[in-house]
Amino acid sequence: MIMTSVNRRKDAQAVRCCLTPRQRRAKRLFDIAASAFGLVLLSPVFLCVYVALKLQAKGSVIYRQERIGLGGKPFNILKFRTMTVDAESDGPQLEMENDPRLTPVGRFLRRRHLDELPQLWNVLRGDMSMVGYRPERSHFIAQIMQHDARYECLYQMRPGITSEATLYNGYTDTMDKMLERLNLDLRYLETASLRKDLGLILRTFGVVW
């Protein structure tokens, strides 16, 4: 059932970020240090992926897509291109496991989550955090909001490269999964800490490598 605008405004106040201003500053400093270190350390991987994608097909190696982040403001998320250029010629579509639109190199990158590496630059710029909710497109946010207006609560923090939902909820290729991801992201919003971020980052490395 679609909620009224009054109910949406009321429900959007239901969850508050637990981080104090000091903790937010510490999280941002950690993000800057971690993303800068990651960009330097992983530069050989960036080069290998760049060459592989260039040999596979012509066109841009880096894919830019508008997402909604901190404060409900749009930004361009960066990813290595994993799909064919005309993958969304029929409009926005959810990503899925074993997506037929994936290129051969893109399938490997997606399996290892290496397509997300350029988002370290998003983190360094301040668009994103190392850990936070996965940013979504406005097209799908509107659909989620029809079911649960609490999505707006996520705008209190920066979206992240990784999250509990990323690790435990898999590909969000259905509305049920998108709503489950939202519940996990809201739980993180209420319990976030630098210690928790470190644990999630270590678990993410375990999944990737």
C-alpha positions as CSV (number, residue, x, y, z in Angstrom):
1,M,0.0,0.0,0.0
2,I,1.4,3.4,-0.9
3,M,1.8,5.7,2.1
4,T,0.6,9.2,2.3
5,S,3.1,12.1,2.4
6,V,2.2,12.6,6.1
7,N,3.0,9.0,7.0
8,R,6.2,9.2,5.0
9,R,7.5,12.2,6.9
10,K,6.6,10.7,10.2
11,D,8.2,7.3,9.5
12,A,11.3,8.9,8.0
13,Q,12.1,10.1,11.5
14,A,12.0,6.6,13.1
15,V,15.7,5.8,13.0
16,R,18.6,8.1,14.1
17,C,22.3,7.7,13.4
18,C,24.1,6.8,16.6
19,L,27.4,8.5,15.8
20,T,28.3,11.7,17.7
21,P,29.9,14.6,15.8
22,R,33.3,13.5,17.1
23,Q,32.8,9.9,15.9
24,R,31.7,11.2,12.5
25,R,34.9,13.1,12.2
26,A,36.9,10.1,13.2
27,K,35.1,8.0,10.7
28,R,35.8,10.5,7.9
29,L,39.5,10.7,8.8
30,F,39.6,6.9,8.7
31,D,37.9,6.9,5.3
32,I,40.5,9.4,3.9
33,A,43.4,7.4,5.2
34,A,42.0,4.0,4.1
35,S,41.0,5.1,0.6
36,A,44.3,6.8,-0.1
37,F,46.2,3.8,1.1
38,G,44.0,1.5,-0.9
39,L,44.4,3.5,-4.1
40,V,48.2,3.3,-3.8
41,L,48.4,-0.3,-2.7
42,L,45.9,-1.6,-5.3
43,S,47.3,0.5,-8.2
44,P,48.8,-2.6,-9.9
45,V,45.3,-4.2,-9.8
46,F,43.8,-1.1,-11.3
47,L,46.3,-1.3,-14.1
48,C,45.6,-5.0,-14.8
49,V,41.9,-4.5,-14.8
50,Y,42.2,-1.4,-17.1
51,V,44.3,-3.4,-19.6
52,A,41.9,-6.4,-19.5
53,L,38.8,-4.2,-20.2
54,K,40.6,-2.3,-23.0
55,L,41.6,-5.5,-24.7
56,Q,38.0,-6.9,-24.4
57,A,36.2,-4.0,-26.0
58,K,36.3,-0.4,-27.0
59,G,34.7,2.3,-24.9
60,S,35.1,3.7,-21.4
61,V,36.6,1.5,-18.7
62,I,35.1,3.5,-15.9
63,Y,31.3,3.5,-15.6
64,R,29.6,6.4,-14.0
65,Q,26.1,6.2,-12.6
66,E,24.1,8.7,-10.6
67,R,23.2,7.5,-7.1
68,I,21.7,9.3,-4.0
69,G,23.9,9.8,-1.0
70,L,24.5,12.0,2.1
71,G,21.6,14.4,2.6
72,G,19.7,13.0,-0.3
73,K,22.1,14.6,-2.8
74,P,23.0,12.9,-6.0
75,F,26.6,11.9,-6.9
76,N,28.3,9.8,-9.6
77,I,29.4,6.5,-8.4
78,L,32.4,5.0,-10.1
79,K,32.8,1.4,-11.2
80,F,34.8,-0.7,-13.6
81,R,32.4,-1.4,-16.6
82,T,31.2,-5.0,-16.3
83,M,28.3,-4.9,-18.7
84,T,27.7,-4.3,-22.4
85,V,27.2,-0.6,-23.3
86,D,23.5,-1.2,-24.2
87,A,22.8,-3.1,-20.9
88,E,20.1,-0.6,-19.9
89,S,18.7,0.5,-23.2
90,D,15.3,-0.5,-22.0
91,G,15.6,1.5,-18.8
92,P,17.0,0.9,-15.2
93,Q,17.2,-2.7,-14.3
94,L,18.3,-4.4,-11.1
95,E,21.6,-6.3,-11.1
96,M,21.4,-10.0,-10.6
97,E,23.8,-13.0,-10.1
98,N,24.9,-14.5,-13.4
99,D,23.5,-11.5,-15.2
100,P,23.4,-12.3,-19.0
101,R,24.4,-8.6,-19.7
102,L,27.8,-9.2,-18.1
103,T,30.9,-9.3,-20.3
104,P,33.4,-12.2,-19.8
105,V,35.9,-9.9,-17.9
106,G,33.0,-8.2,-16.2
107,R,31.7,-11.5,-14.9
108,F,35.1,-12.2,-13.2
109,L,35.3,-8.7,-11.8
110,R,31.8,-8.9,-10.4
111,R,32.4,-12.3,-8.8
112,R,35.4,-10.9,-7.0
113,H,33.8,-7.5,-6.4
114,L,36.8,-5.9,-8.1
115,D,34.4,-3.7,-10.2
116,E,33.8,-1.7,-6.9
117,L,37.5,-0.6,-6.6
118,P,37.1,2.8,-8.3
119,Q,34.8,3.7,-5.4
120,L,37.9,4.3,-3.3
121,W,38.1,7.6,-5.2
122,N,34.4,8.3,-4.2
123,V,35.5,7.7,-0.6
124,L,38.5,10.0,-0.9
125,R,36.3,12.8,-2.4
126,G,33.7,12.5,0.3
127,D,30.9,11.0,-1.7
128,M,31.1,7.7,0.1
129,S,32.5,6.0,3.2
130,M,34.3,2.7,3.4
131,V,31.3,1.3,5.3
132,G,27.7,2.4,5.0
133,Y,24.5,1.6,3.1
134,R,24.8,0.8,-0.6
135,P,23.6,3.9,-2.5
136,E,20.7,3.4,-4.8
137,R,19.3,5.1,-7.9
138,S,16.4,7.5,-7.5
139,H,14.3,5.2,-9.8
140,F,14.5,2.3,-7.3
141,I,14.4,4.6,-4.2
142,A,10.9,5.8,-5.2
143,Q,9.8,2.1,-5.4
144,I,11.3,1.3,-2.0
145,M,9.6,4.4,-0.5
146,Q,6.2,3.1,-1.5
147,H,6.8,0.1,0.9
148,D,9.0,1.7,3.6
149,A,9.5,5.4,4.0
150,R,12.4,4.9,6.4
151,Y,14.8,4.8,3.5
152,E,15.2,8.6,4.0
153,C,16.8,7.9,7.4
154,L,19.8,6.6,5.5
155,Y,20.6,10.0,4.2
156,Q,22.0,10.9,7.6
157,M,25.3,9.1,6.7
158,R,27.5,8.6,3.7
159,P,26.8,5.5,1.6
160,G,29.6,2.9,1.7
161,I,31.6,0.5,-0.5
162,T,30.7,-2.3,1.8
163,S,28.0,-3.0,4.4
164,E,26.4,-5.8,6.3
165,A,23.8,-6.0,3.6
166,T,26.5,-6.4,0.9
167,L,28.0,-9.3,2.8
168,Y,24.9,-11.1,3.9
169,N,22.0,-10.2,1.6
170,G,23.6,-10.9,-1.8
171,Y,22.3,-9.3,-5.0
172,T,19.2,-7.2,-4.5
173,D,17.3,-8.4,-7.6
174,T,13.8,-8.3,-6.0
175,M,11.9,-5.9,-3.9
176,D,11.9,-8.3,-0.9
177,K,15.7,-8.3,-1.0
178,M,15.8,-4.5,-1.3
179,L,13.6,-4.2,1.8
180,E,15.7,-6.7,3.7
181,R,18.8,-4.7,2.7
182,L,17.1,-1.6,4.0
183,N,16.5,-3.3,7.4
184,L,20.1,-4.3,7.6
185,D,21.3,-0.8,6.7
186,L,19.0,0.8,9.3
187,R,20.4,-1.5,11.9
188,Y,23.9,-0.4,11.0
189,L,22.8,3.2,11.2
190,E,21.7,2.6,14.8
191,T,24.8,0.6,15.8
192,A,27.6,2.1,13.7
193,S,31.1,2.3,15.2
194,L,34.7,2.4,14.0
195,R,35.3,-1.0,15.6
196,K,32.3,-2.4,13.7
197,D,33.6,-0.8,10.4
198,L,36.9,-2.5,10.8
199,G,35.3,-5.9,11.3
200,L,33.1,-5.4,8.2
201,I,36.1,-4.4,6.1
202,L,38.1,-7.4,7.2
203,R,35.1,-9.7,6.4
204,T,34.8,-8.0,3.0
205,F,38.4,-8.8,2.2
206,G,37.8,-12.4,3.2
207,V,34.9,-12.6,0.8
208,V,36.8,-10.9,-2.1
209,W,40.1,-12.8,-1.8
